Amino acid sequence: MARQNSRQPPPEKPSDRRRRSHIILSFWLIVLCLGLPIWWKTTTIYRANLPLQEMLDWSDGKACRPVFPLHISIQANALQEHEAQHLLRLTQHALDDLNDFSGHHLRLQLAPPSGTSHYDRDSVLTIRLAPGETSTANFEPHEPVLDITYPPNGIPSPTSSSSPLATYIASQLRSAFAEEQAAISSLLSASSIPSDHRPQGLSPDASDALSKRPARSLRYAPTYHLTFSLFTGGPLPSSWDIEGAIDEYMKPVLDILSPIHNFTIDTQVQLYAAPGVQNEVLNKEDLSSFINAAEWPLSPSIGGAPTINFIVFVGDQTIATPSQQSSSEGDDASAPASHSWLIPQWGTVYLLPLPHDTTHLAASALKQPFLTFTSHLLSLTGIPQSGSLPLRLSTLARIRSADLLLRASSTLGSLARLALALPSISIPRSVADGVAKTIRHLRLACETLGGPEGLAHARVAEAEAERAFFEKSMVGQLYFPDEHKVAVYLPLLGPVAVPLVMGLINELKAWLKRRRDTAEAGKGKKRE
């Protein structure tokens, strides 16, 4: 068999080599000069600059510590000016000795003599001193005024360094603000800000109310939605004068609370509403099952605002008295039966017994249920138990201010730690703007704590901090780890990158081979 000579391909022309090199080079120039910058620009995660250290300082309590400068006026129209000034100084010293909470700065001032009994509107509390037989103290129910009487020999002499009357006034002030001090101290203890020990001087009732407040009252919201429901076990009554009852019994309290909260209202009537428990006498265990959540139209929230439910149930049920619950025979039929109970962080149920032929509920018939609703509304909003109503409302405003300020500061700290822990997370410009606005209002709130401006600034700061922390684009990045990026890029870039890389490698090898061949040919010519 004839041996065939292997045929070699014709030598490549230099112009063809240059053309191939130019093609490979052009592809790489397009990738490096055009594709890579476009990819970098379109995939770079934008991270707005955040004042991380300042945010952490707010969270740790280094930027601001809540302090409430409270001014208290003393009206002593029956005393000479020098006697009143001396009593004021002694009372201030006694008050400073009793005050064991640095968050309160109680400062006494002497009100100008007045022939009227009006209180000082620039002070959180006005003390009206009047001579009497013994030392007594009573709050005015509808004014921030504490009336104190003193015996004829109670006025301190000009040379005395202490006074029973001054000590008595200081102790009354301590008791008046003890619940507020304890509430604010509790908020500070729950946060990362160090706080003093809890103030002493709380009455047993106030101490019990303070311990139950976190579980009973709703979390602060600028707006609450009130739902008034009439549920009947049968076809009657089918209507009620709810507008008249709200205007007469509920609206005055809503107006008083309006500087702190806004309220929206809706009403409903449902006939043949079967409760979850059919017993006529409800024991303590039955109360938690009385609400028929499956059939009663009770929405948890309207428009994002927390809902407070007030239910008037017309039926034959009553709540068993303690003696009825402890007696298996129920002999103590003369004990008065209760008609309502408060459900913590939810609302109130009132059992209203009516004649079976009642077709319409007048506003007068709703008086007792609505008085109960009013009392429970104050409890659900966290209003303190001691003092006159105006003083309790101003106390609530200060507690809410401290709560909002601490919550906004804590949210800033959480956002800063999140940004440090996840370097690849996106931080849009809106988050930086929200943080800047939060810090600005936190500073203003810290400067104006104790007044209505402090509450307004703290409310804005808390809302902006929550909005910045729960930014949608940031939340989405939390669930997009780097493994997902590899899974997306590899199927797209692999088929494109392999030919480009292999072509570049082959071209480099061919170029190096030509260099070696040229060098060897040059050495051969020199030897010849």
Secondary structure, DSSP 8 states (H G I E B T S, - for coil): -------------HHHHHHHHHHHHHHHHHIIIIIHHHHHHHH---B----HHHHHHHHTTSS----EEEEEEEE-TTS-HHHHHHHHHHHHHHHHHH---TTEEEEEEE----SS----TTSSEEEEEEE-SS-EEEE-TTSSEEEEEE-GGGS--TT-S--HHHHHHHHHHHHHHHHHHHHHHHHHHHSSS------S---HHHHHHHHHHHHHS----SEEEEEEEEEESSS---EE-HHHHIIIIIHHHHHHHTTT-EEEEEEEEESS---S---SEE-HHHHTT-S-TTTS---SEETTEEEEEEEEEESS-EE--HHHHH-SS---TTS--B-EEEETTTEEEEEE---TT--EE-GGGGHHHHHHHHHHHHHHTT--SSS-HHHHHHHHHHHHHHHHHHHHHHHHHHHHHHHHH-TTS-B-HHHHHHHHHHHHHHHHHHHTTTSHHHHHHHHHHHHHHHHHHT-HHHHHHTT--HHHHHHHHHHHHHHHHHHHHHHHHHHHHHHHHHHHHHHHHHHHHHH-
